[in-house]
Amino acid sequence: MAEMAATVDQQRQNHADLHFDWERVAYLVHLSRQLDELEETRLVPEKKVLYQFSARGHDMAQVLLGSQLTHPHDAICGYYRSRPILLSLGVDLVEALGSSLGRAGGYSDGRDIGVVFNYPNPDGPSALPMCGGVGAQYTPTAGWAQAIKFRTETLGDDAYQGAIGVVLGGEASVATNGFWSALTMATTLKLPMLFYIEDNGYGISVPSTFQTPGQDIAANLKSFKNLNVLNGDGTDPSEAASLIKEAVSHVREGEGPALLRLTVPRLQGHSFQDTQTYKSEEFVKSEWARDPLPKLKDALVPSLMSEAEWGAIAQRASVDVEAAREKAEALGVADPQTVTRNVFSGDEPQIMGGLRGDVAFALGDETPKPEGARINMVTAIRRVLDHELSLNSKMVVFGEDIGPKGGVHAVTLGLQEKYGDARVFDTSLSEEGIIGRAVGMAVNGLLPVPEIQFRKYADPAAEQINDCGTMRWRTHNRFAAPMVVRMPVGFFKCGDPWHSQTNEVQFVHSPGWKVAVPSNAEDAVGLLRAGLRGDDPVMFLEHRAMLDAAWARRAYPGDDYVLPFGKAKLTMSGGDITIVTWGAMVERCEAAAKKSGFGADVIDLRTLMPWDKDAVLSSVHKTARCLIVHEDLRTAGFGAEISAVVADDAFLSLDAPVSRLTMPDIPSPHNPVLLESVVPGVDEIADKIQELCAF
């Protein structure tokens, strides 16, 4: 009896030494279990919850981790099995269940799957908007962590001292590009970031032998520099608590990033529909033998609480879940008329992300005030970046080779020397990492201005670009990640399939992105400044052929000049035909119009999202003819959208078919002769003008 009492006393002391609120831990684990059971036994069979992912087996360790996140600027980014840590951060039960039910007032107002969460927490650590893609959570978390470092070291903001970013992922996610990109960022920059890997041995049905050599990412990363690697059992309360405490302390104390891998069982299928036929009966039994809930009970009863107290905690969780269910099911579905709102910023600012209300300058002046000699587009863009960096201490410019080299097109030349390598810096070679980190920075309240060297190189970042654009909509205006992505596009003297792509239509087709395509230095100034002082993600496409073209040179329009998006410019006026174009084709269309002998309205759209439909339709109603010229491919190019709108809204005004001149559906060829044979040229455009005007 004395020996048993001594053992209980020792257990009690061990628990006390770890500084965890074990009663709260027990309650939250029971809460998570009750939610899983409610969904699986009632709400899914009743077809009220359409996607369900159980956290059984992952729950205890997540709750332990969440209990250590106490800094108001801590943030997590999780995945579909991360509800337990959300509960530990304080997310409301009704909100959690309402989100699963797709009701109004949940994480997304019914716009996204219930497990795709976000939590802008005014009273403590937040949950960054989760992404639906596996591994997509890593680089935004690295961006959040880099923003913490920037705020403390560059801005001197002591409020962020000791804050950390925590990313949760399963063992399958460590095979993704996002994981390795974030790992590179975290270790090379020594970011305050914790990688928390829950290893249950399976990515849906694929065993971890397909993801990681030896099935142990922690063992494989032991030799990684600047990374504290910890490894253990996520089902053992004492071991998991000790490792979590050590990992969090390491990062919080400024020692650099850490990676904690905890092995846990996945006690249900990947999702409710998964029958786990790929697992043997013996293996499933072995997983249930590792269930952390009975282990938690053995650790706490009777050392810290009685059997009756444990039962009371379980009963309280059951009662609370049932009460939350009644309230969640009473919530209505969002008004379908509201589902198109929040694609772009509006009158109501988002809760987290961006600089809205935090910048001490007005949007700007729409009237240009030309000063000095004509300058090329390179100089114009650099001058805007320089001026806005001087005004906004939270603006950062980054990308590959943009530091000492000044960018492959010299746009950022001298900016790092002037503003330092914390505000203008080179990155590792990962476009997913460049855009992903920008997302995390923007959510943290910085203004990121990343550069993607060439349009084709943006393809590896497609997932982050999509997730960034949809953030405001899918979180129902809780979060947004405003940024300006600078990207050279198009041919320059010659072409090739890798550096000369335009394909701007892909970004127009990505909800939430504004798209600018300036043809000259003045427009570049106005559109870039509008993006930098706005509250939406902007794709700023710099045509390579126009960066130093004589035609594109203009006088600098002033440090306050802002050009609103969606406002086209009539660069030539005539009554015979409307020519709609943008980018490098504007110069060619003007020359072709003069050569054709007919009077043409040449419309430079300047932005493609939004685009100036009214200007185009007004001109077509006047001229009765429409020619659209663009460098991108013909099939599904943006000209097809313009054609459709003109056909829909101005059909009765037309005296000739709406026509397009574009590149054929091929990559850009390298040899200049081949290139010019496929890009719309002055003679070809002039011939088309004459053909349409003679129709």
PECOR-V90634 format. One record per residue. N is the residue number from 1. SS is DSSP state (H for helix, E for strand, C for the rest). BURIAL is + if it has 16 or more other C-alpha atoms within 10 Angstrom, else -. D_LAST is the distance of its C-alpha to the last C-alpha in whole Angstrom. Layout:
# PECOR-V90634
[[N:SS:BURIAL:D_LAST] [N:SS:BURIAL:D_LAST]]
This chain:
# PECOR-V90634
[[1:C:-:105] [2:H:-:106] [3:H:-:104] [4:H:-:101] [5:H:-:101] [6:H:-:101] [7:H:-:98] [8:H:+:96] [9:H:-:97] [10:H:-:96] [11:H:+:92] [12:H:+:92] [13:H:-:93] [14:H:-:90] [15:H:+:88] [16:H:-:89] [17:H:-:88] [18:H:-:84] [19:C:-:84] [20:C:-:82] [21:C:-:82] [22:H:+:83] [23:H:-:83] [24:H:-:79] [25:H:+:78] [26:H:+:80] [27:H:+:78] [28:H:+:75] [29:H:+:75] [30:H:+:76] [31:H:+:73] [32:H:+:71] [33:H:+:73] [34:H:+:73] [35:H:+:69] [36:H:+:68] [37:H:-:71] [38:H:+:69] [39:H:+:66] [40:H:+:67] [41:H:-:69] [42:H:-:68] [43:H:+:64] [44:C:+:62] [45:C:-:64] [46:C:-:63] [47:C:-:59] [48:C:-:60] [49:C:+:59] [50:C:+:56] [51:C:+:57] [52:C:+:61] [53:C:+:62] [54:C:+:66] [55:C:+:68] [56:C:+:71] [57:C:+:73] [58:C:+:70] [59:H:+:72] [60:H:+:75] [61:H:+:74] [62:H:+:71] [63:H:+:73] [64:H:+:75] [65:H:+:72] [66:H:+:71] [67:H:+:74] [68:C:+:74] [69:C:+:71] [70:C:-:73] [71:C:+:71] [72:C:+:69] [73:C:+:66] [74:C:+:66] [75:E:+:63] [76:E:+:63] [77:E:+:60] [78:C:+:60] [79:C:+:59] [80:C:+:59] [81:C:+:63] [82:C:+:64] [83:H:+:65] [84:H:+:68] [85:H:+:68] [86:H:+:66] [87:H:+:69] [88:H:+:71] [89:H:+:69] [90:C:-:69] [91:C:+:66] [92:C:-:66] [93:H:+:67] [94:H:+:65] [95:H:+:62] [96:H:+:63] [97:H:+:63] [98:H:+:60] [99:H:+:58] [100:H:+:59] [101:C:+:58] [102:C:+:55] [103:C:+:56] [104:C:+:55] [105:C:+:57] [106:C:+:57] [107:C:+:56] [108:C:+:53] [109:C:+:53] [110:C:+:52] [111:C:+:49] [112:C:+:50] [113:C:+:53] [114:C:+:56] [115:C:+:58] [116:C:+:55] [117:C:+:57] [118:C:+:57] [119:E:+:60] [120:C:+:60] [121:C:+:64] [122:C:-:65] [123:C:-:68] [124:C:+:68] [125:C:+:66] [126:E:+:63] [127:E:+:61] [128:C:+:57] [129:C:+:55] [130:C:+:55] [131:C:+:52] [132:C:+:51] [133:C:-:51] [134:C:+:55] [135:C:+:56] [136:C:+:53] [137:H:+:56] [138:H:+:57] [139:H:+:55] [140:H:+:55] [141:H:+:59] [142:H:+:59] [143:H:+:57] [144:H:+:59] [145:H:+:62] [146:H:+:61] [147:H:+:60] [148:H:+:63] [149:H:+:65] [150:H:+:62] [151:H:+:63] [152:H:+:67] [153:H:-:67] [154:C:-:64] [155:C:-:64] [156:C:-:68] [157:C:-:67] [158:H:-:71] [159:H:-:70] [160:H:+:68] [161:C:+:71] [162:C:+:72] [163:C:+:69] [164:C:+:67] [165:E:+:64] [166:E:+:65] [167:E:+:62] [168:E:+:63] [169:E:+:62] [170:E:+:63] [171:H:+:65] [172:H:+:61] [173:H:+:59] [174:H:+:61] [175:H:+:59] [176:C:-:56] [177:H:+:54] [178:H:+:55] [179:H:+:58] [180:H:+:59] [181:H:+:56] [182:H:+:58] [183:H:+:62] [184:H:+:61] [185:H:+:60] [186:H:+:63] [187:H:+:65] [188:H:-:64] [189:H:+:64] [190:C:+:67] [191:C:+:65] [192:C:+:67] [193:E:+:66] [194:E:+:67] [195:E:+:66] [196:E:+:67] [197:E:+:67] [198:E:+:68] [199:E:+:69] [200:C:+:69] [201:C:+:68] [202:E:+:65] [203:E:+:62] [204:C:-:61] [205:C:-:62] [206:E:-:62] [207:E:+:66] [208:H:+:66] [209:H:-:67] [210:H:-:63] [211:C:+:62] [212:C:+:65] [213:H:-:68] [214:H:-:71] [215:H:+:70] [216:C:+:71] [217:H:+:68] [218:H:+:71] [219:H:-:73] [220:H:-:70] [221:C:-:70] [222:C:-:73] [223:C:-:73] [224:C:-:70] [225:C:-:70] [226:C:+:71] [227:E:+:70] [228:E:+:73] [229:E:+:73] [230:E:+:75] [231:E:+:76] [232:E:+:77] [233:E:+:78] [234:C:+:76] [235:C:+:78] [236:C:+:81] [237:H:+:81] [238:H:+:84] [239:H:+:82] [240:H:+:78] [241:H:+:80] [242:H:+:81] [243:H:+:78] [244:H:+:76] [245:H:+:78] [246:H:+:78] [247:H:+:75] [248:H:+:74] [249:H:+:76] [250:H:+:75] [251:H:+:72] [252:H:+:73] [253:C:-:75] [254:C:+:73] [255:C:-:74] [256:C:+:70] [257:E:+:69] [258:E:+:70] [259:E:+:69] [260:E:+:71] [261:E:+:71] [262:E:+:73] [263:E:+:73] [264:C:+:73] [265:C:+:73] [266:C:+:70] [267:C:+:72] [268:C:+:69] [269:C:+:65] [270:C:+:62] [271:C:+:61] [272:C:+:63] [273:C:-:61] [274:C:-:62] [275:C:-:66] [276:C:-:67] [277:C:-:67] [278:C:-:67] [279:C:-:70] [280:C:-:74] [281:H:-:76] [282:H:-:78] [283:H:-:76] [284:H:-:75] [285:H:-:78] [286:H:-:79] [287:H:+:76] [288:H:-:78] [289:C:-:81] [290:C:+:79] [291:C:+:78] [292:H:+:78] [293:H:+:79] [294:H:-:83] [295:H:+:83] [296:H:+:83] [297:H:+:85] [298:H:-:88] [299:H:+:87] [300:H:+:88] [301:E:+:90] [302:C:+:93] [303:C:+:93] [304:C:+:91] [305:E:-:90] [306:C:-:92] [307:H:-:91] [308:H:-:91] [309:H:-:89] [310:H:+:86] [311:H:-:86] [312:H:-:85] [313:H:+:83] [314:H:+:81] [315:H:+:82] [316:H:-:80] [317:H:+:77] [318:H:+:77] [319:H:-:77] [320:H:+:75] [321:H:+:72] [322:H:-:73] [323:H:-:72] [324:H:+:69] [325:H:+:68] [326:H:-:68] [327:H:-:67] [328:H:+:64] [329:H:+:63] [330:H:-:63] [331:C:+:60] [332:C:-:57] [333:C:-:54] [334:C:-:51] [335:C:-:49] [336:H:-:46] [337:H:-:44] [338:H:-:45] [339:C:-:44] [340:C:-:41] [341:C:-:43] [342:C:+:44] [343:C:+:41] [344:C:+:42] [345:C:+:44] [346:C:-:45] [347:C:-:48] [348:C:-:50] [349:C:+:51] [350:C:+:52] [351:C:-:56] [352:E:+:56] [353:C:+:53] [354:C:+:52] [355:C:+:53] [356:C:-:52] [357:C:-:55] [358:C:-:56] [359:C:-:54] [360:C:-:56] [361:C:-:52] [362:C:-:50] [363:C:+:46] [364:C:+:45] [365:E:+:43] [366:C:-:39] [367:C:-:40] [368:C:+:40] [369:C:-:43] [370:C:-:42] [371:E:-:45] [372:E:-:46] [373:E:-:44] [374:E:+:41] [375:E:+:41] [376:C:+:40] [377:H:+:39] [378:H:+:42] [379:H:+:44] [380:H:+:42] [381:H:+:43] [382:H:+:46] [383:H:+:47] [384:H:+:46] [385:H:+:48] [386:H:+:51] [387:H:-:51] [388:H:+:50] [389:H:+:53] [390:H:-:55] [391:H:-:55] [392:C:+:55] [393:C:-:58] [394:C:+:56] [395:E:+:53] [396:E:+:53] [397:E:+:51] [398:E:+:51] [399:E:+:50] [400:C:+:51] [401:C:+:52] [402:C:+:51] [403:C:+:54] [404:C:+:56] [405:C:+:53] [406:C:+:51] [407:C:+:48] [408:C:-:46] [409:C:+:44] [410:C:-:47] [411:C:+:45] [412:C:+:49] [413:C:+:51] [414:C:+:54] [415:H:+:54] [416:H:+:56] [417:H:-:59] [418:H:-:58] [419:H:+:58] [420:C:-:60] [421:C:+:60] [422:C:-:60] [423:C:+:57] [424:E:+:55] [425:E:+:56] [426:E:+:55] [427:C:+:55] [428:C:-:55] [429:C:-:53] [430:C:+:51] [431:H:+:48] [432:H:+:49] [433:H:+:52] [434:H:+:50] [435:H:+:48] [436:H:+:51] [437:H:+:53] [438:H:+:51] [439:H:+:51] [440:H:+:55] [441:H:+:55] [442:H:+:52] [443:H:+:54] [444:C:+:57] [445:C:+:56] [446:C:+:55] [447:E:+:51] [448:E:+:50] [449:E:+:48] [450:E:+:47] [451:E:+:45] [452:E:+:44] [453:C:+:44] [454:C:+:40] [455:H:+:38] [456:H:+:39] [457:H:+:43] [458:H:+:42] [459:H:-:42] [460:H:-:46] [461:H:+:45] [462:H:+:43] [463:H:+:46] [464:H:+:47] [465:H:+:43] [466:H:+:43] [467:H:+:46] [468:H:+:46] [469:H:+:43] [470:H:+:44] [471:H:+:48] [472:H:+:47] [473:H:+:46] [474:H:+:48] [475:C:+:51] [476:C:+:50] [477:C:+:50] [478:C:+:53] [479:E:+:52] [480:C:+:49] [481:C:+:49] [482:C:+:47] [483:E:+:46] [484:E:+:44] [485:E:+:43] [486:E:+:42] [487:E:+:40] [488:E:+:38] [489:E:+:35] [490:C:+:32] [491:C:+:33] [492:C:-:35] [493:C:-:35] [494:C:+:35] [495:C:+:34] [496:C:+:36] [497:C:-:36] [498:C:-:39] [499:C:+:38] [500:C:+:35] [501:C:+:33] [502:C:+:31] [503:C:+:31] [504:C:+:31] [505:H:+:30] [506:H:-:33] [507:H:+:35] [508:H:+:32] [509:C:-:33] [510:C:+:37] [511:C:+:38] [512:C:+:40] [513:E:+:38] [514:E:+:37] [515:E:+:34] [516:E:+:34] [517:C:+:31] [518:C:+:32] [519:C:+:30] [520:C:+:33] [521:H:+:37] [522:H:+:37] [523:H:+:35] [524:H:+:37] [525:H:+:40] [526:H:+:39] [527:H:+:37] [528:H:+:40] [529:H:+:43] [530:H:+:41] [531:H:+:42] [532:H:+:45] [533:C:+:46] [534:C:+:45] [535:C:+:46] [536:C:+:43] [537:E:+:43] [538:E:+:40] [539:E:+:38] [540:E:+:38] [541:E:+:35] [542:E:+:36] [543:E:+:33] [544:H:+:36] [545:H:+:33] [546:H:+:33] [547:C:+:37] [548:C:+:38] [549:C:+:35] [550:C:-:35] [551:C:-:32] [552:C:+:33] [553:C:+:36] [554:E:+:37] [555:E:+:40] [556:E:+:42] [557:C:+:41] [558:C:+:45] [559:C:+:47] [560:C:+:46] [561:E:+:42] [562:C:+:41] [563:C:+:37] [564:C:+:36] [565:C:+:34] [566:C:+:31] [567:C:+:30] [568:C:+:27] [569:E:-:27] [570:E:+:24] [571:E:-:25] [572:E:+:22] [573:C:-:20] [574:C:-:17] [575:C:-:15] [576:C:+:11] [577:E:+:11] [578:E:+:14] [579:E:+:16] [580:E:+:19] [581:E:+:21] [582:C:+:25] [583:C:+:28] [584:C:+:27] [585:H:+:24] [586:H:+:24] [587:H:+:25] [588:H:+:23] [589:H:+:20] [590:H:+:21] [591:H:+:22] [592:H:+:18] [593:H:+:17] [594:H:-:19] [595:H:+:18] [596:H:+:15] [597:C:-:15] [598:C:+:13] [599:C:+:15] [600:E:+:15] [601:E:+:18] [602:E:+:19] [603:E:+:21] [604:E:+:24] [605:C:+:26] [606:C:+:29] [607:E:+:30] [608:E:+:29] [609:E:+:32] [610:C:+:32] [611:C:+:28] [612:C:+:27] [613:H:+:24] [614:H:-:25] [615:H:+:23] [616:H:+:20] [617:H:+:20] [618:H:-:21] [619:H:+:18] [620:H:+:15] [621:H:+:17] [622:H:+:16] [623:H:+:13] [624:C:+:11] [625:C:+:10] [626:E:+:12] [627:E:+:13] [628:E:+:16] [629:E:+:18] [630:E:+:22] [631:E:+:25] [632:E:+:26] [633:E:+:25] [634:C:+:22] [635:C:-:24] [636:C:-:26] [637:C:+:25] [638:H:+:24] [639:H:+:21] [640:H:+:21] [641:H:-:23] [642:H:+:21] [643:H:+:18] [644:H:-:20] [645:H:-:21] [646:H:+:18] [647:H:+:17] [648:H:-:20] [649:H:-:21] [650:C:+:17] [651:H:+:15] [652:H:-:16] [653:H:+:14] [654:C:+:11] [655:C:+:8] [656:C:+:6] [657:C:-:9] [658:C:+:11] [659:E:+:12] [660:E:+:15] [661:E:+:17] [662:E:+:20] [663:E:+:23] [664:C:-:24] [665:C:-:27] [666:C:-:29] [667:C:+:32] [668:C:+:32] [669:C:+:33] [670:C:+:36] [671:C:-:35] [672:H:-:33] [673:H:-:31] [674:H:-:30] [675:H:+:30] [676:H:+:27] [677:H:-:25] [678:H:+:25] [679:C:+:24] [680:C:+:21] [681:C:+:21] [682:H:+:20] [683:H:+:19] [684:H:-:17] [685:H:+:15] [686:H:+:14] [687:H:-:12] [688:H:+:11] [689:H:+:10] [690:H:+:9] [691:H:-:6] [692:H:+:5] [693:H:+:6] [694:C:-:4] [695:C:-:0]]
